[in-house]
Every structure is written in C-alpha cells, then in structure tokens.
Amino acid sequence: MKLEFRPLLLPTTATYESIDDVPSEVLRPFAIYDAINGRDHGIHTVDRVHHLLDEFDSQQAFTVHRREDDEFTLDAVANLHAVPERDLAWLEGLAVRPEARGLGIGGFALDKLVTVAAQANLKTIQLQSVPSAVYFYQNHGFEIIDGHENKIHPRMSRTLN
C-alpha cells in the first residue's frame, strides 16, 4: 500500500450555469467529506457549489489517496486555513473514509498537514475535535486547550517545531 498526499486544486474562479456542468472532480471531495461526516450539505445546486468553492478559496485543501495494484482510492480529505496574523493554522477538517480507518491514513495526513503549516512558518495548529477523535489527536501531539477535559468538542492545539 502506498499513500499519496495531494493538494486539492479546485477551480475557484469557475462559473457554472447548472449543476450538470460541474465536473465530478469538483463535486467528489465535497460529497466524500459530507458522507464521511454523516452530513449532507445539499451539493445539489450550482449556487451551493459556488459557495463551497468561495469558501475553499481561503483554505488549503488536500486529499490522501491509497494506491494498491495500480488503483487509487480517495480515502481522506483535509482543509487547513492559515491565520498568519496569529501564527497559526486552523485545521478545518480531517475526514477519513470509515473503511480506510485503522490503516494509518489519518496519521499520515496529519503529519503532512503539520509539515505544510511548518513550511508556512506558522507556530501552532489548532482544531476543534469531535469526541471520537480526541485520543487520535492527543496521540499525535495535540493538547486540549479550552480548560476542561469533558467538553464535547474541545479545542486542541499542537506547537510546531
């Protein structure tokens, strides 16, 4: 198994007349992210696609692909938002397909995101975790920073070297 970390290059300046005009490579990452997180943001209208593209224009989006036997599978999507005036990167989301969990894909993606943030000379990465991911992030050097361990969606931070 080989993992590849790729920037997600979305056509943020594109304008589409109808949802049928939107290429599948634009819709697929949003649909996967929603499906992984058990959400449906209704990527059914061209206005919604334009809104998502505008939103992603201010972030860096990445994907992780798993290669086995010359086939690639999109297994993870991540969004990182740099906040240079505060010397931090905000991890907007990291989602791994359920059937790909336990293969090291989330840790691989997180290590790559840390590298991206460090190369941008940012000092910390922060995020707000879902309950099921708190221990994952703690095992990757993040600490709860919002003061109480029992909060449902704690803010977490990791200092970069």
C-alpha positions as CSV (number, residue, x, y, z in Angstrom):
1,M,0.0,0.0,0.0
2,K,1.3,3.4,-1.0
3,L,-0.2,6.7,0.3
4,E,-0.1,9.9,-1.6
5,F,-0.9,13.4,-0.2
6,R,-2.1,15.8,-2.8
7,P,-3.3,19.3,-2.9
8,L,-6.9,19.6,-3.9
9,L,-6.8,22.1,-6.8
10,L,-10.3,23.4,-7.2
11,P,-11.3,25.9,-9.9
12,T,-12.3,28.7,-7.5
13,T,-12.8,31.2,-10.4
14,A,-15.0,28.8,-12.4
15,T,-18.7,29.7,-13.0
16,Y,-21.2,27.0,-13.8
17,E,-24.6,27.5,-15.4
18,S,-26.2,24.4,-13.9
19,I,-25.3,21.5,-11.6
20,D,-24.9,19.3,-14.6
21,D,-22.0,21.5,-15.8
22,V,-19.9,20.9,-12.6
23,P,-17.2,18.3,-13.2
24,S,-17.2,15.3,-10.9
25,E,-13.7,16.1,-9.7
26,V,-15.1,19.3,-8.2
27,L,-18.1,17.6,-6.6
28,R,-16.5,14.4,-5.4
29,P,-14.3,15.8,-2.5
30,F,-17.3,17.7,-1.0
31,A,-19.5,14.7,-1.3
32,I,-16.9,12.4,0.3
33,Y,-16.3,14.9,3.1
34,D,-20.0,15.1,3.8
35,A,-20.5,11.4,3.6
36,I,-17.6,10.6,5.9
37,N,-19.0,13.1,8.5
38,G,-22.6,11.8,8.2
39,R,-23.8,15.1,6.7
40,D,-25.5,16.1,3.5
41,H,-24.8,19.8,2.8
42,G,-27.0,19.6,-0.2
43,I,-24.5,19.9,-3.0
44,H,-27.4,19.8,-5.4
45,T,-27.5,23.3,-6.7
46,V,-24.9,25.3,-8.7
47,D,-25.2,28.1,-6.1
48,R,-24.1,25.7,-3.3
49,V,-21.1,24.7,-5.5
50,H,-20.1,28.3,-6.0
51,H,-20.5,28.9,-2.2
52,L,-18.2,25.9,-1.4
53,L,-15.6,27.0,-4.0
54,D,-15.5,30.5,-2.5
55,E,-15.2,29.0,1.0
56,F,-12.3,26.7,-0.1
57,D,-10.5,29.6,-1.8
58,S,-9.4,30.9,1.6
59,Q,-8.1,27.4,2.7
60,Q,-5.7,24.8,1.5
61,A,-7.5,21.6,0.8
62,F,-5.7,18.2,0.5
63,T,-6.6,14.6,-0.3
64,V,-5.0,11.3,0.6
65,H,-5.1,8.6,-2.0
66,R,-4.2,4.9,-1.3
67,R,-2.6,3.0,-4.1
68,E,-3.0,-0.7,-4.3
69,D,-2.4,-2.7,-7.5
70,D,-2.2,0.4,-9.7
71,E,-5.6,1.6,-8.5
72,F,-6.0,4.8,-6.4
73,T,-8.7,5.2,-3.8
74,L,-9.6,8.6,-2.4
75,D,-9.6,7.9,1.4
76,A,-9.3,11.3,3.1
77,V,-10.0,14.9,2.7
78,A,-8.5,17.7,4.8
79,N,-8.8,21.5,5.0
80,L,-6.2,23.8,6.5
81,H,-6.7,27.5,7.0
82,A,-3.7,29.7,7.6
83,V,-4.1,32.6,10.1
84,P,-0.7,34.3,9.7
85,E,-1.5,37.2,11.9
86,R,-1.9,34.8,14.8
87,D,1.0,32.5,13.6
88,L,-1.4,29.5,13.5
89,A,-3.1,27.1,11.1
90,W,-6.7,26.1,11.8
91,L,-7.5,22.5,10.8
92,E,-11.0,23.0,9.4
93,G,-11.5,19.2,9.0
94,L,-9.8,15.9,8.5
95,A,-12.1,13.1,7.4
96,V,-11.1,9.5,6.6
97,R,-13.5,7.1,5.0
98,P,-14.7,4.6,7.6
99,E,-13.5,1.6,5.6
100,A,-10.0,3.1,5.5
101,R,-9.7,3.8,9.2
102,G,-7.0,1.9,11.1
103,L,-4.6,1.9,8.1
104,G,-2.6,4.9,9.2
105,I,-4.2,7.3,6.7
106,G,-5.3,9.9,9.3
107,G,-1.9,10.0,10.9
108,F,-0.2,10.2,7.5
109,A,-2.5,13.1,6.5
110,L,-2.0,14.9,9.9
111,D,1.8,14.6,9.6
112,K,1.7,16.1,6.1
113,L,-0.6,18.9,7.4
114,V,1.9,19.7,10.1
115,T,4.6,19.9,7.5
116,V,2.6,22.3,5.4
117,A,1.9,24.5,8.4
118,A,5.6,24.5,9.5
119,Q,6.8,25.3,6.0
120,A,4.5,28.3,6.1
121,N,6.3,29.4,9.3
122,L,3.3,29.0,11.5
123,K,3.8,28.2,15.1
124,T,0.8,26.1,16.0
125,I,-2.1,24.1,14.6
126,Q,-5.4,24.3,16.3
127,L,-8.7,22.5,15.8
128,Q,-12.0,21.6,17.4
129,S,-12.3,17.9,17.7
130,V,-15.2,15.6,17.6
131,P,-15.4,13.3,20.6
132,S,-14.4,10.2,18.8
133,A,-11.1,11.8,17.5
134,V,-9.8,13.4,20.8
135,Y,-7.5,10.5,21.5
136,F,-6.3,10.3,17.9
137,Y,-5.2,14.0,18.1
138,Q,-3.7,13.5,21.5
139,N,-1.6,10.6,20.2
140,H,-0.3,13.0,17.5
141,G,0.9,15.7,19.9
142,F,-2.3,17.8,20.3
143,E,-3.4,19.0,23.8
144,I,-6.8,20.2,24.9
145,I,-6.6,24.0,25.4
146,D,-10.0,25.1,26.3
147,G,-9.7,24.4,30.0
148,H,-11.9,21.4,30.7
149,E,-11.4,17.8,29.5
150,N,-15.1,16.9,29.4
151,K,-16.2,19.4,26.8
152,I,-18.0,17.6,24.0
153,H,-16.0,19.3,21.2
154,P,-12.8,20.5,22.8
155,R,-10.4,22.9,21.1
156,M,-7.0,21.4,20.7
157,S,-3.5,22.7,19.8
158,R,-0.1,21.5,18.8
159,T,3.0,23.6,18.8
160,L,5.1,23.2,15.7
161,N,8.9,22.8,15.7
